[in-house]
Amino acid sequence: MKAMVFAAGLGTRLRPYTNDRPKALVEVQGKSLLEITLLRLRAAGVAEVVVNVHHFADLVSAHLRAHDNFGLTIHLSDERERLLDTGGALKKAAPLLSDAPFLLHNVDILSDLDLRALYAAHLAHPDALSTLAVRQRKTSRYLEFDEAGLLAGWKNARTGAQKISRESALVTDWAYSGIAVIDPRLFAYFPPDEAVFSVVDVWLDAARTQAIRNFPHHESRWLDVGKPEALALAEAEW
């Protein structure tokens, strides 16, 4: 099994912790966020991982070498020239991920979500181009899923902006958890002439005609450690 870890962000919200290191190397209880994520992926059966890098990319590379890649085959996707956003990052890494469905994991997400169960749920629906881990929580932007668990739209709770992929009489708002399974068939929906774009827009476009499914995980522990206060909480309770 393969995976991609989004680790190229500037970590602006985590300053001052990211003044001298990338977000991926910020530590929780003595382990870098990258180490925590990679070990979770390895425990789930992942053997090969693509990690995108930008901010302090050399430090990420050195960290991986110092730990023998944590027992994984790792490919670095270099975005030092410019950040490509989530969709652009996938597009750049696509040649390394085109043979089978793979896990996608944000480096700043801590969770005990059963990654094997998520992957199995995706495989149980051959029509799915992606399966997104979601939960009920307060956020500013929501993905809207219909009664069948299919992506129907997106909304910004602050501004009221909406994007509708398919009409549905009943939708439920879910917050994306930063973890997903991607089928390489999704790559056909990448904008051909763009390098920088969001994977959320790709999901919304594909959802007009294809299945983008959800995977609720209420029972799992989950924490976005992208802000200092969340990092402090993780240190105390994780």
N, CA, C and O of each residue as an XYZ file, in Angstrom:
952
protein
N       0.843     -1.196      0.000
C       0.000      0.000      0.000
C       0.882      1.250      0.000
O       1.961      1.268      0.591
N       0.399      2.290     -0.673
C       1.118      3.560     -0.732
C       0.329      4.658     -0.023
O      -0.856      4.510      0.277
N       1.026      5.763      0.233
C       0.381      6.917      0.860
C       1.092      8.183      0.424
O       2.232      8.148     -0.040
N       0.399      9.303      0.580
C       1.026     10.614      0.434
C       0.763     11.417      1.689
O      -0.350     11.430      2.215
N       1.803     12.089      2.163
C       1.695     12.961      3.329
C       1.886     14.399      2.871
O       2.911     14.740      2.280
N       0.893     15.243      3.148
C       1.022     16.670      2.874
C       1.842     17.303      3.996
O       1.374     17.414      5.129
N       3.067     17.715      3.672
C       3.981     18.241      4.688
C       4.687     19.510      4.232
O       5.684     19.913      4.833
N       4.180     20.147      3.170
C       4.901     21.265      2.570
C       4.462     22.634      3.064
O       5.030     23.647      2.654
N       3.469     22.684      3.930
C       2.949     23.981      4.361
C       3.963     24.824      5.111
O       4.930     24.305      5.668
N       3.733     26.121      5.118
C       4.646     27.051      5.790
C       4.532     26.994      7.309
O       5.440     27.430      8.015
N       3.437     26.465      7.811
C       3.264     26.405      9.254
C       3.099     27.763      9.893
O       3.504     27.971     11.036
N       2.501     28.694      9.157
C       2.347     30.069      9.646
C       1.590     30.121     10.964
O       1.942     30.894     11.855
N       0.551     29.303     11.094
C      -0.270     29.333     12.310
C       0.483     28.794     13.525
O       0.080     29.028     14.664
N       1.581     28.069     13.277
C       2.321     27.463     14.383
C       3.524     28.282     14.839
O       4.289     27.829     15.690
N       3.700     29.465     14.293
C       4.800     30.293     14.777
C       4.593     30.633     16.246
O       3.458     30.867     16.660
N       5.665     30.668     17.052
C       7.086     30.660     16.692
C       7.713     29.280     16.522
O       8.907     29.184     16.240
N       6.931     28.201     16.689
C       7.517     26.860     16.600
C       8.121     26.582     15.230
O       9.043     25.776     15.107
N       7.606     27.244     14.207
C       8.080     26.990     12.846
C       9.036     28.066     12.343
O       9.269     28.173     11.139
N       9.587     28.856     13.248
C      10.568     29.863     12.826
C      11.863     29.217     12.351
O      12.557     29.774     11.502
N      12.193     28.049     12.891
C      13.464     27.409     12.547
C      13.289     25.981     12.048
O      14.266     25.241     11.933
N      12.068     25.592     11.754
C      11.821     24.231     11.279
C      10.482     24.187     10.544
O       9.635     25.060     10.733
N      10.298     23.171      9.710
C       8.997     23.023      9.054
C       7.972     22.470     10.034
O       8.329     21.883     11.055
N       6.721     22.660      9.721
C       5.649     22.129     10.563
C       5.814     20.632     10.785
O       5.527     20.128     11.871
N       6.271     19.927      9.771
C       6.410     18.472      9.866
C       7.376     18.041     10.956
O       7.293     16.914     11.443
N       8.298     18.925     11.349
C       9.293     18.570     12.361
C       8.992     19.161     13.727
O       9.787     19.003     14.654
N       7.866     19.837     13.871
C       7.406     20.239     15.200
C       7.091     18.967     15.980
O       6.547     18.011     15.427
N       7.436     18.960     17.269
C       7.324     17.730     18.049
C       6.133     17.714     19.000
O       5.718     18.743     19.531
N       5.608     16.529     19.194
C       4.612     16.246     20.229
C       5.156     15.093     21.054
O       5.365     13.995     20.539
N       5.380     15.340     22.314
C       5.912     14.328     23.224
C       7.178     13.679     22.677
O       7.347     12.461     22.737
N       8.068     14.521     22.141
C       9.382     14.064     21.721
C       9.464     13.444     20.346
O      10.536     12.999     19.937
N       8.355     13.402     19.620
C       8.367     12.862     18.264
C       7.865     13.912     17.289
O       6.919     14.643     17.585
N       8.498     13.986     16.126
C       8.038     14.935     15.114
C       6.677     14.510     14.580
O       6.328     13.329     14.591
N       5.911     15.503     14.109
C       4.621     15.187     13.494
C       4.797     14.252     12.303
O       3.952     13.395     12.047
N       5.894     14.425     11.583
C       6.154     13.548     10.440
C       6.390     12.117     10.909
O       5.861     11.174     10.319
N       7.180     11.951     11.964
C       7.418     10.605     12.494
C       6.115      9.952     12.947
O       5.855      8.790     12.632
N       5.302     10.697     13.684
C       4.032     10.158     14.170
C       3.165      9.690     13.003
O       2.583      8.607     13.046
N       3.086     10.513     11.966
C       2.256     10.174     10.803
C       2.801      8.965     10.056
O       2.047      8.059      9.702
N       4.104      8.949      9.818
C       4.698      7.845      9.070
C       4.580      6.519      9.814
O       4.319      5.484      9.200
N       4.768      6.543     11.121
C       4.649      5.304     11.892
C       3.210      4.791     11.899
O       2.982      3.581     11.882
N       2.244      5.701     11.924
C       0.834      5.287     11.843
C       0.543      4.651     10.487
O      -0.143      3.633     10.401
N       1.064      5.255      9.446
C       0.860      4.700      8.109
C       1.520      3.329      7.986
O       0.937      2.399      7.428
N       2.732      3.212      8.506
C       3.428      1.921      8.444
C       2.651      0.841      9.194
O       2.542     -0.291      8.723
N       2.115      1.193     10.359
C       1.340      0.233     11.149
C       0.079     -0.217     10.420
O      -0.437     -1.306     10.671
N      -0.413      0.628      9.515
C      -1.622      0.292      8.749
C      -1.315     -0.527      7.503
O      -2.228     -0.908      6.770
N      -0.034     -0.802      7.256
C       0.331     -1.618      6.116
C       0.931     -0.864      4.948
O       1.183     -1.447      3.893
N       1.160      0.427      5.128
C       1.779      1.232      4.070
C       3.275      0.928      4.013
O       3.933      0.832      5.049
N       3.804      0.777      2.808
C       5.225      0.503      2.634
C       5.957      1.610      1.887
O       7.179      1.725      1.985
N       5.215      2.422      1.141
C       5.831      3.447      0.290
C       5.053      4.748      0.432
O       3.825      4.762      0.353
N       5.789      5.855      0.646
C       5.147      7.138      0.940
C       5.782      8.252      0.117
O       7.002      8.315     -0.032
N       4.939      9.122     -0.411
C       5.392     10.377     -1.015
C       5.159     11.486      0.002
O       4.060     11.623      0.539
N       6.196     12.276      0.265
C       6.102     13.406      1.192
C       6.441     14.671      0.418
O       7.545     14.788     -0.114
N       5.513     15.620      0.345
C       5.861     16.868     -0.342
C       6.545     17.820      0.629
O       6.213     17.860      1.814
N       7.503     18.587      0.115
C       8.321     19.466      0.958
C       8.447     20.837      0.313
O       8.422     20.969     -0.911
N       8.582     21.848      1.149
C       8.796     23.228      0.693
C       9.601     24.000      1.737
O      10.772     24.313      1.523
N       8.967     24.302      2.857
C       9.555     25.082      3.941
C      10.594     24.231      4.678
O      10.256     23.181      5.224
N      11.885     24.685      4.698
C      12.960     23.925      5.345
C      13.021     22.490      4.819
O      13.119     21.539      5.594
N      12.962     22.346      3.508
C      12.941     21.014      2.898
C      14.174     20.194      3.248
O      14.079     18.980      3.428
N      15.327     20.842      3.347
C      16.558     20.110      3.658
C      16.502     19.484      5.044
O      17.062     18.411      5.267
N      15.827     20.151      5.974
C      15.698     19.593      7.321
C      14.826     18.343      7.316
O      15.098     17.388      8.042
N      13.790     18.351      6.506
C      12.941     17.159      6.385
C      13.748     15.997      5.822
O      13.681     14.879      6.332
N      14.505     16.267      4.777
C      15.324     15.229      4.161
C      16.331     14.659      5.155
O      16.514     13.445      5.236
N      16.980     15.539      5.910
C      17.966     15.093      6.897
C      17.311     14.281      8.009
O      17.874     13.290      8.475
N      16.137     14.697      8.426
C      15.400     13.986      9.479
C      15.067     12.565      9.031
O      15.199     11.616      9.805
N      14.643     12.428      7.803
C      14.315     11.103      7.281
C      15.561     10.228      7.183
O      15.523      9.050      7.539
N      16.659     10.795      6.706
C      17.903     10.021      6.610
C      18.368      9.566      7.987
O      18.815      8.431      8.157
N      18.259     10.454      8.965
C      18.723     10.134     10.317
C      17.929      8.995     10.947
O      18.414      8.324     11.858
N      16.717      8.781     10.463
C      15.868      7.724     11.024
C      15.604      6.604     10.013
O      14.617      5.877     10.122
N      16.492      6.477      9.038
C      16.366      5.415      8.030
C      14.966      5.352      7.431
O      14.414      4.276      7.202
N      14.412      6.531      7.184
C      13.078      6.654      6.569
C      11.988      5.941      7.366
O      10.927      5.614      6.833
N      12.262      5.704      8.653
C      11.291      5.042      9.532
C      10.816      3.707      8.960
O       9.668      3.302      9.141
N      11.739      3.036      8.263
C      11.435      1.707      7.740
C      10.565      1.702      6.503
O      10.014      0.663      6.140
N      10.430      2.841      5.851
C       9.580      2.976      4.672
C      10.396      3.369      3.448
O      11.497      3.904      3.575
N       9.863      3.107      2.281
C      10.393      3.699      1.055
C       9.740      5.066      0.902
O       8.517      5.171      0.810
N      10.562      6.113      0.874
C      10.014      7.472      0.851
C      10.537      8.240     -0.353
O      11.732      8.231     -0.648
N       9.621      8.902     -1.038
C       9.952      9.791     -2.146
C       9.597     11.212     -1.726
O       8.485     11.462     -1.262
N      10.529     12.137     -1.886
C      10.243     13.540     -1.606
C       9.768     14.224     -2.882
O      10.415     14.135     -3.926
N       8.642     14.899     -2.786
C       8.120     15.684     -3.903
C       8.475     17.141     -3.632
O       7.906     17.769     -2.739
N       9.403     17.668     -4.394
C      10.031     18.958     -4.104
C       9.183     20.125     -4.621
O       9.000     20.288     -5.827
N       8.676     20.924     -3.695
C       7.896     22.115     -4.043
C       8.601     23.388     -3.586
O       7.951     24.392     -3.297
N       9.934     23.344     -3.521
C      10.656     24.520     -3.029
C      10.496     25.734     -3.933
O      10.549     26.867     -3.457
N      10.301     25.516     -5.224
C      10.140     26.658     -6.127
C       8.834     27.389     -5.876
O       8.790     28.618     -5.926
N       7.766     26.643     -5.606
C       6.487     27.243     -5.221
C       5.561     26.180     -4.652
O       5.569     25.024     -5.075
N       4.767     26.604     -3.685
C       3.767     25.710     -3.111
C       2.661     25.448     -4.131
O       2.209     26.367     -4.814
N       2.235     24.210     -4.227
C       1.287     23.818     -5.265
C      -0.130     23.621     -4.754
O      -1.012     23.252     -5.530
N      -0.375     23.858     -3.465
C      -1.669     23.584     -2.835
C      -1.918     22.070     -2.891
O      -1.117     21.324     -3.454
N      -3.011     21.635     -2.314
C      -3.222     20.201     -2.147
C      -3.445     19.463     -3.466
O      -2.925     18.365     -3.665
N      -4.214     20.065     -4.355
C      -4.449     19.425     -5.643
C      -3.210     19.414     -6.511
O      -2.888     18.404     -7.137
N      -2.514     20.544     -6.547
C      -1.284     20.618     -7.317
C      -0.223     19.660     -6.803
O       0.546     19.095     -7.580
N      -0.187     19.480     -5.478
C       0.762     18.532     -4.886
C       0.470     17.112     -5.355
O       1.388     16.356     -5.676
N      -0.807     16.755     -5.393
C      -1.179     15.428     -5.885
C      -0.846     15.266     -7.364
O      -0.380     14.211     -7.794
N      -1.087     16.316     -8.133
C      -0.805     16.253     -9.568
C       0.680     16.024     -9.818
O       1.051     15.227    -10.680
N       1.529     16.720     -9.067
C       2.974     16.562     -9.230
C       3.427     15.158     -8.839
O       4.320     14.587     -9.465
N       2.801     14.607     -7.798
C       3.205     13.291     -7.292
C       2.519     12.138     -8.013
O       2.851     10.979     -7.769
N       1.577     12.431     -8.889
C       0.748     11.397     -9.518
C       1.539     10.254    -10.163
O       1.120      9.102    -10.045
N       2.665     10.518    -10.840
C       3.393      9.395    -11.452
C       3.849      8.334    -10.452
O       4.058      7.179    -10.822
N       4.002      8.721     -9.192
C       4.428      7.774     -8.161
C       3.257      7.065     -7.492
O       3.456      6.156     -6.686
N       2.031      7.481     -7.827
C       0.860      7.011     -7.091
C      -0.244      6.493     -8.009
O      -1.405      6.430     -7.604
N       0.098      6.129     -9.214
C      -0.925      5.881    -10.231
C      -1.362      4.430    -10.356
O      -2.185      4.118    -11.216
N      -0.833      3.526     -9.521
C      -1.106      2.111     -9.750
C      -2.235      1.523     -8.908
O      -2.758      0.462     -9.250
N      -2.628      2.189     -7.808
C      -3.668      1.637     -6.929
C      -4.154      2.731     -5.993
O      -3.471      3.742     -5.834
N      -5.328      2.557     -5.359
C      -5.772      3.532     -4.362
C      -4.729      3.697     -3.255
O      -4.066      2.736     -2.862
N      -4.597      4.918     -2.765
C      -3.583      5.205     -1.745
C      -4.171      6.100     -0.664
O      -5.160      6.798     -0.886
N      -3.549      6.070      0.504
C      -3.957      6.917      1.619
C      -3.372      8.311      1.469
O      -2.263      8.481      0.962
N      -4.117      9.291      1.909
C      -3.683     10.685      1.929
C      -3.815     11.179      3.365
O      -4.852     10.979      3.998
N      -2.761     11.830      3.887
C      -2.770     12.210      5.308
C      -2.070     13.555      5.482
O      -0.924     13.718      5.064
N      -2.752     14.512      6.096
C      -2.110     15.775      6.459
C      -1.166     15.538      7.627
O      -1.498     14.792      8.548
N       0.008     16.165      7.600
C       1.000     15.908      8.640
C       0.613     16.509      9.984
O       1.124     16.080     11.018
N      -0.282     17.498      9.988
C      -0.636     18.159     11.247
C      -1.908     17.597     11.880
O      -2.534     18.254     12.712
N      -2.284     16.390     11.489
C      -3.455     15.724     12.062
C      -3.006     14.560     12.941
O      -2.294     13.662     12.491
N      -3.435     14.592     14.201
C      -3.249     13.460     15.101
C      -4.584     12.737     15.225
O      -5.618     13.366     15.452
N      -4.560     11.433     15.078
C      -5.806     10.672     15.160
C      -5.494      9.206     15.392
O      -4.437      8.713     14.999
N      -6.435      8.507     16.042
C      -6.334      7.055     16.124
C      -7.348      6.393     15.188
O      -7.710      5.232     15.374
N      -7.797      7.133     14.194
C      -8.674      6.581     13.160
C      -8.072      5.291     12.612
O      -6.870      5.226     12.351
N      -8.895      4.278     12.440
C      -8.462      2.994     11.894
C      -8.243      3.145     10.388
O      -9.192      3.102      9.605
N      -6.989      3.320      9.995
C      -6.676      3.558      8.589
C      -6.966      2.335      7.725
O      -7.343      2.468      6.561
N      -6.792      1.155      8.291
C      -7.126     -0.060      7.535
C      -8.631     -0.112      7.239
O      -9.049     -0.498      6.147
N      -9.430      0.283      8.229
C     -10.886      0.280      8.034
C     -11.296      1.308      6.988
O     -12.188      1.051      6.179
N     -10.652      2.464      7.001
C     -10.921      3.485      5.989
C     -10.603      2.953      4.596
O     -11.386      3.125      3.662
N      -9.456      2.310      4.466
C      -9.045      1.776      3.168
C     -10.005      0.676      2.709
O     -10.382      0.615      1.539
N     -10.391     -0.187      3.646
C     -11.325     -1.265      3.307
C     -12.683     -0.710      2.887
O     -13.316     -1.232      1.969
N     -13.127      0.348      3.562
C     -14.402      0.973      3.203
C     -14.351      1.529      1.788
O     -15.330      1.458      1.044
N     -13.206      2.078      1.427
C     -13.057      2.587      0.061
C     -13.135      1.442     -0.952
O     -13.852      1.536     -1.949
N     -12.404      0.375     -0.693
C     -12.389     -0.745     -1.632
C     -13.749     -1.421     -1.743
O     -14.051     -2.053     -2.756
N     -14.567     -1.289     -0.708
C     -15.902     -1.902     -0.731
C     -16.844     -1.208     -1.704
O     -17.917     -1.727     -2.012
N     -16.447     -0.040     -2.185
C     -17.260      0.714     -3.149
C     -16.414      0.970     -4.405
O     -15.766      2.012     -4.503
N     -16.412      0.053     -5.348
C     -15.567      0.198     -6.538
C     -15.832      1.468     -7.337
O     -14.986      1.892     -8.124
N     -17.007      2.084     -7.141
C     -17.322      3.305     -7.876
C     -16.640      4.537     -7.292
O     -16.595      5.577     -7.948
N     -16.112      4.446     -6.082
C     -15.600      5.631     -5.388
C     -14.255      6.083     -5.949
O     -13.319      5.292     -6.065
N     -14.175      7.361     -6.293
C     -12.897      7.946     -6.698
C     -12.122      8.461     -5.498
O     -10.908      8.647     -5.577
N     -12.807      8.690     -4.395
C     -12.163      9.059     -3.130
C     -13.117      8.713     -1.997
O     -14.336      8.699     -2.169
N     -12.538      8.435     -0.840
C     -13.311      8.251      0.386
C     -12.687      9.137      1.451
O     -11.510      8.990      1.783
N     -13.484     10.063      1.987
C     -12.963     11.104      2.868
C     -13.374     10.844      4.311
O     -14.558     10.670      4.600
N     -12.404     10.818      5.210
C     -12.705     10.729      6.635
C     -13.329     12.047      7.080
O     -12.781     13.119      6.826
N     -14.472     11.962      7.742
C     -15.196     13.167      8.163
C     -15.759     12.957      9.563
O     -15.914     11.828     10.027
N     -16.061     14.067     10.221
C     -16.703     13.992     11.525
C     -17.517     15.252     11.765
O     -17.370     16.247     11.055
N     -18.370     15.200     12.767
C     -19.176     16.351     13.140
C     -18.364     17.214     14.101
O     -18.097     16.806     15.231
N     -17.979     18.384     13.662
C     -17.262     19.332     14.511
C     -17.451     20.727     13.934
O     -17.812     20.892     12.769
N     -17.204     21.714     14.759
C     -17.363     23.089     14.312
C     -16.155     23.514     13.487
O     -15.010     23.338     13.906
N     -16.421     24.072     12.315
C     -15.369     24.583     11.451
C     -15.970     25.681     10.585
O     -17.169     25.948     10.661
N     -15.150     26.309      9.773
C     -15.668     27.391      8.927
C     -16.134     26.889      7.570
O     -16.946     27.538      6.911
N     -15.622     25.731      7.147
C     -15.969     25.207      5.830
C     -16.393     23.748      5.948
O     -15.737     22.942      6.607
N     -17.482     23.437      5.308
C     -18.056     22.096      5.412
C     -18.200     21.451      4.036
O     -18.439     22.125      3.035
N     -18.047     20.139      4.017
C     -18.436     19.341      2.862
C     -19.836     18.810      3.117
O     -20.141     18.351      4.218
N     -20.682     18.872      2.106
C     -22.070     18.437      2.240
C     -22.248     17.091      1.538
O     -21.934     16.942      0.357
N     -22.756     16.123      2.287
C     -22.973     14.777      1.749
C     -24.454     14.431      1.810
O     -25.157     14.830      2.738
N     -24.922     13.682      0.809
C     -26.333     13.294      0.787
C     -26.566     12.045      1.640
O     -25.656     11.557      2.309
N     -27.806     11.537      1.602
C     -28.177     10.401      2.451
C     -27.379      9.143      2.129
O     -27.225      8.271      2.984
N     -26.876      9.043      0.913
C     -26.097      7.873      0.507
C     -24.617      8.019      0.834
O     -23.821      7.131      0.527
N     -24.244      9.136      1.456
C     -22.843      9.362      1.783
C     -22.016      9.854      0.618
O     -20.795      9.703      0.613
N     -22.676     10.447     -0.381
C     -21.990     10.967     -1.565
C     -21.842     12.480     -1.471
O     -22.762     13.178     -1.044
N     -20.687     12.974     -1.869
C     -20.431     14.410     -1.839
C     -21.399     15.144     -2.753
O     -21.544     14.806     -3.927
N     -22.061     16.158     -2.195
C     -23.040     16.932     -2.964
C     -22.679     18.400     -3.061
O     -23.204     19.102     -3.926
N     -21.785     18.891     -2.187
C     -21.439     20.300     -2.239
C     -20.499     20.714     -1.125
O     -19.970     19.886     -0.382
N     -20.308     22.012     -1.034
C     -19.385     22.642     -0.075
C     -19.985     23.965      0.344
O     -20.668     24.622     -0.442
N     -19.734     24.357      1.582
C     -20.186     25.683      1.987
C     -19.235     26.305      2.989
O     -18.588     25.614      3.776
N     -19.164     27.621      2.943
C     -18.407     28.414      3.900
C     -19.396     28.969      4.911
O     -20.232     29.806      4.571
N     -19.307     28.511      6.142
C     -20.277     28.902      7.164
C     -20.160     30.373      7.541
O     -21.122     30.969      8.025
N     -18.995     30.957      7.324
C     -18.790     32.363      7.688
C     -19.356     33.315      6.644
O     -19.996     34.311      6.980
N     -19.115     32.997      5.371
C     -19.515     33.911      4.299
C     -20.831     33.517      3.635
O     -21.458     34.337      2.964
N     -21.249     32.276      3.819
C     -22.452     31.797      3.151
C     -22.215     31.301      1.738
O     -23.155     30.865      1.072
N     -20.976     31.358      1.266
C     -20.665     30.879     -0.084
C     -20.908     29.379     -0.186
O     -20.671     28.632      0.764
N     -21.384     28.952     -1.348
C     -21.670     27.543     -1.577
C     -21.186     27.106     -2.953
O     -21.118     27.904     -3.888
N     -20.854     25.830     -3.057
C     -20.566     25.194     -4.332
C     -21.385     23.906     -4.372
O     -21.242     23.047     -3.501
N     -22.232     23.774     -5.370
C     -23.128     22.631     -5.479
C     -22.623     21.691     -6.572
O     -22.449     22.101     -7.720
N     -22.392     20.439     -6.212
C     -21.966     19.437     -7.187
C     -23.142     18.658     -7.748
O     -23.183     18.340     -8.937
N     -24.099     18.355     -6.878
C     -25.289     17.622     -7.315
C     -26.454     18.028     -6.434
O     -26.294     18.265     -5.237
N     -27.624     18.104     -7.041
C     -28.814     18.478     -6.286
C     -29.259     17.312     -5.405
O     -29.301     16.162     -5.844
N     -29.586     17.632     -4.163
C     -30.050     16.612     -3.235
C     -31.071     17.232     -2.299
O     -30.904     18.365     -1.846
N     -32.130     16.486     -2.012
C     -33.185     17.004     -1.139
C     -32.706     17.157      0.291
O     -33.198     18.012      1.027
N     -31.749     16.332      0.687
C     -31.268     16.364      2.067
C     -29.765     16.179      2.087
O     -29.253     15.174      1.596
N     -29.058     17.140      2.652
C     -27.614     17.019      2.810
C     -27.257     17.263      4.267
O     -27.973     17.950      4.995
N     -26.135     16.686      4.677
C     -25.614     16.866      6.028
C     -24.222     17.458      5.937
O     -23.414     17.044      5.106
N     -23.944     18.432      6.796
C     -22.635     19.076      6.815
C     -21.645     18.235      7.613
O     -21.921     17.828      8.742
N     -20.502     17.987      7.010
C     -19.431     17.247      7.665
C     -18.129     18.027      7.533
O     -17.904     18.715      6.537
N     -17.278     17.915      8.541
C     -15.953     18.525      8.489
C     -14.943     17.474      8.037
O     -14.890     16.374      8.587
N     -14.155     17.817      7.044
C     -13.116     16.914      6.540
C     -12.009     16.780      7.582
O     -11.602     17.764      8.199
N     -11.532     15.565      7.767
C     -10.564     15.279      8.827
C      -9.113     15.295      8.368
O      -8.218     15.021      9.167
N      -8.859     15.610      7.102
C      -7.484     15.666      6.623
C      -6.884     14.309      6.324
O      -5.665     14.176      6.213
N      -7.738     13.289      6.191
C      -7.310     11.920      5.888
C      -8.282     11.357      4.854
O      -9.494     11.533      4.979
N      -7.755     10.683      3.838
C      -8.620     10.173      2.773
C      -7.957      9.009      2.063
O      -6.775      8.727      2.258
N      -8.741      8.341      1.239
C      -8.217      7.380      0.272
C      -8.522      7.931     -1.115
O      -9.643      8.356     -1.394
N      -7.522      7.917     -1.971
C      -7.651      8.460     -3.326
C      -7.469      7.343     -4.345
O      -6.497      6.590     -4.287
N      -8.399      7.242     -5.265
C      -8.242      6.335     -6.399
C      -7.573      7.114     -7.533
O      -7.969      8.245     -7.811
N      -6.572      6.535     -8.189
C      -5.899      7.256     -9.272
C      -6.822      7.725    -10.396
O      -6.447      8.604    -11.172
N      -8.016      7.156    -10.494
C      -8.959      7.642    -11.505
C      -9.341      9.101    -11.263
O      -9.803      9.787    -12.175
N      -9.148      9.572    -10.029
C      -9.431     10.981     -9.734
C      -8.515     11.904    -10.523
O      -8.879     13.047    -10.803
N      -7.326     11.420    -10.886
C      -6.348     12.265    -11.575
C      -6.900     12.824    -12.884
O      -6.451     13.873    -13.347
N      -7.861     12.137    -13.479
C      -8.455     12.608    -14.736
C      -9.194     13.923    -14.550
O      -9.502     14.604    -15.528
N      -9.483     14.287    -13.304
C     -10.222     15.521    -13.021
C      -9.304     16.671    -12.620
O      -9.784     17.753    -12.280
N      -7.995     16.453    -12.656
C      -7.072     17.559    -12.418
C      -7.175     18.556    -13.574
O      -7.224     18.140    -14.732
N      -7.208     19.861    -13.289
C      -7.211     20.837    -14.389
C      -5.917     20.728    -15.189
O      -4.835     20.832    -14.612
N      -6.003     20.523    -16.499
C      -4.796     20.240    -17.291
C      -3.823     21.399    -17.383
O      -2.620     21.184    -17.538
N      -4.319     22.617    -17.292
C      -3.455     23.778    -17.506
C      -3.130     24.531    -16.224
O      -2.643     25.660    -16.276
N      -3.393     23.920    -15.080
C      -3.110     24.569    -13.803
C      -2.144     23.721    -12.990
O      -2.202     22.491    -13.013
N      -1.249     24.401    -12.268
C      -0.306     23.707    -11.394
C      -0.671     23.867     -9.931
O      -0.344     23.009     -9.111
N      -1.352     24.967     -9.594
C      -1.680     25.275     -8.201
C      -3.202     25.278     -8.040
O      -3.887     26.141     -8.588
N      -3.721     24.319     -7.293
C      -5.171     24.234     -7.087
C      -5.444     23.312     -5.906
O      -4.575     22.552     -5.480
N      -6.667     23.392     -5.385
C      -7.062     22.620     -4.209
C      -7.678     21.282     -4.603
O      -8.414     21.196     -5.586
N      -7.376     20.252     -3.842
C      -7.996     18.956     -4.094
C      -9.493     19.002     -3.791
O     -10.257     18.214     -4.348
N      -9.918     19.906     -2.923
C     -11.352     20.026     -2.633
C     -12.117     20.391     -3.901
O     -13.198     19.858     -4.149
N     -11.562     21.293     -4.700
C     -12.221     21.659     -5.956
C     -12.266     20.480     -6.926
O     -13.223     20.333     -7.686
N     -11.236     19.647     -6.898
C     -11.229     18.448     -7.741
C     -12.332     17.496     -7.295
O     -13.062     16.952     -8.123
N     -12.450     17.297     -5.990
C     -13.527     16.436     -5.478
C     -14.900     16.961     -5.885
O     -15.769     16.198     -6.307
N     -15.083     18.267     -5.754
C     -16.383     18.854     -6.086
C     -16.698     18.721     -7.572
O     -17.848     18.495     -7.948
N     -15.690     18.859     -8.406
C     -15.889     18.694     -9.843
C     -16.226     17.243    -10.173
O     -17.176     16.969    -10.906
N     -15.445     16.323     -9.630
C     -15.680     14.903     -9.904
C     -17.040     14.449     -9.388
O     -17.684     13.588     -9.988
N     -17.474     15.034     -8.267
C     -18.729     14.613     -7.631
C     -19.959     14.907     -8.480
O     -21.041     14.397     -8.191
N     -19.813     15.715     -9.514
C     -20.948     15.981    -10.403
C     -21.416     14.699    -11.095
O     -22.605     14.520    -11.358
N     -20.466     13.819    -11.382
C     -20.811     12.600    -12.124
C     -20.273     11.325    -11.490
O     -20.662     10.225    -11.882
N     -19.372     11.467    -10.503
C     -18.721     10.301     -9.916
C     -18.947     10.259     -8.402
O     -19.420     11.227     -7.807
N     -18.604      9.134     -7.798
C     -18.813      8.944     -6.362
C     -17.598      9.405     -5.560
O     -16.508      8.845     -5.677
N     -17.807     10.428     -4.751
C     -16.845     10.834     -3.727
C     -17.549     10.556     -2.401
O     -18.514     11.239     -2.059
N     -17.077      9.567     -1.657
C     -17.806      9.066     -0.497
C     -17.223      9.570      0.825
O     -16.080     10.022      0.895
N     -18.047      9.476      1.866
C     -17.561      9.863      3.188
C     -17.351      8.639      4.068
O     -17.880      7.559      3.808
N     -16.559      8.845      5.122
C     -16.265      7.811      6.116
C     -16.321      8.471      7.487
O     -15.296      8.935      7.986
N     -17.508      8.522      8.108
C     -17.625      9.131      9.435
C     -16.839      8.330     10.473
O     -16.823      7.099     10.448
N     -16.189      9.053     11.381
C     -15.402      8.355     12.417
C     -15.571      9.058     13.768
O     -14.609      9.576     14.335
N     -16.791      9.067     14.265
C     -17.091      9.746     15.527
C     -16.328      9.155     16.706
O     -15.977      9.865     17.649
N     -16.073      7.847     16.645
C     -15.487      7.177     17.802
C     -13.982      7.422     17.928
O     -13.393      7.087     18.956
N     -13.363      7.988     16.923
C     -11.916      8.172     16.921
C     -11.500      9.436     17.661
O     -12.228     10.429     17.680
N     -10.334      9.385     18.261
C      -9.712     10.613     18.748
C      -9.146     11.347     17.534
O      -8.668     10.724     16.586
N      -9.204     12.677     17.576
C      -8.766     13.460     16.416
C      -8.390     14.857     16.881
O      -9.090     15.459     17.696
N      -7.284     15.370     16.362
C      -6.852     16.716     16.735
C      -6.032     17.326     15.614
O      -5.075     16.721     15.131
N      -6.412     18.524     15.204
C      -5.631     19.325     14.259
C      -4.648     20.145     15.081
O      -5.051     21.028     15.838
N      -3.355     19.853     14.936
C      -2.346     20.534     15.753
C      -1.675     21.664     14.979
O      -0.483     21.922     15.149
N      -2.436     22.322     14.143
C      -1.901     23.403     13.331
C      -1.771     24.730     14.044
O      -1.274     25.695     13.463
N      -2.214     24.803     15.311
C      -2.109     26.039     16.083
C      -1.425     25.755     17.417
O      -1.521     24.639     17.929
N      -0.730     26.756     17.997
C      -0.003     26.531     19.254
C      -0.871     25.992     20.379
O      -0.424     25.137     21.143
N      -2.104     26.475     20.498
C      -2.958     25.998     21.591
C      -3.312     24.520     21.425
O      -3.434     23.794     22.411
N      -3.477     24.080     20.183
C      -3.751     22.665     19.934
C      -2.506     21.823     20.193
O      -2.597     20.692     20.670
N      -1.354     22.382     19.875
C      -0.099     21.680     20.139
C       0.085     21.474     21.641
O       0.521     20.409     22.077
N      -0.246     22.488     22.420
C      -0.158     22.373     23.875
C      -1.122     21.310     24.394
O      -0.791     20.564     25.316
N      -2.308     21.241     23.805
C      -3.284     20.226     24.194
C      -2.767     18.827     23.873
O      -2.937     17.898     24.662
N      -2.139     18.686     22.718
C      -1.586     17.391     22.332
C      -0.479     16.962     23.288
O      -0.390     15.790     23.652
N       0.353     17.896     23.689
C       1.428     17.592     24.641
C       0.860     17.108     25.966
O       1.424     16.221     26.607
N      -0.252     17.690     26.370
C      -0.817     17.373     27.680
C      -1.649     16.100     27.680
O      -1.676     15.374     28.674
N      -2.335     15.823     26.561
C      -3.353     14.779     26.598
C      -3.171     13.652     25.594
O      -3.801     12.604     25.740
N      -2.330     13.829     24.579
C      -2.295     12.816     23.529
C      -1.490     11.588     23.957
O      -1.360     10.636     23.188
